[in-house]
């Protein structure tokens, strides 16, 4: 009988030790600014461009009035984007004909939606027959301080 009681105690100790050793540190997991947080490693999951204005004066692609929504708990700056252009005239009407990448020099606060770059920013070469079909967020710099 003493042997069974000793085995039960040993089993209980091993079980409690294994539960303690596999327990996750929740304080680190709940911190949005921790190094392993998705908000740090994948800002494009939390930033969304919902509206914009595009025009091409003198063969220069100008992007203005960009509405950016941030659903994260941290702020971001220097948002790198890719613009996808399609043709509105000629034989390639409606087809994606060009892409360009650029940096939006803005700071987006956490849990916000606002319009930026109302004065416009140059995004490379463009034509009046080009239209922006989509703006993809490639990366952003998280602000953790």
Secondary structure, 3 states (H helix, E strand, C coil): CHHHHHHHHHHHHHHHHHHHHCCCCHHHHHCCCCCCCHHHHCHHHCEEEEEEEEECHHHEEEEEEEEEEECCCCEEEEEEEEEEEEECCCCCECCEEEEEEEEEEEEECCCEEEEECCCCEEEEECCCCEEEEEEEEEEEEEECC
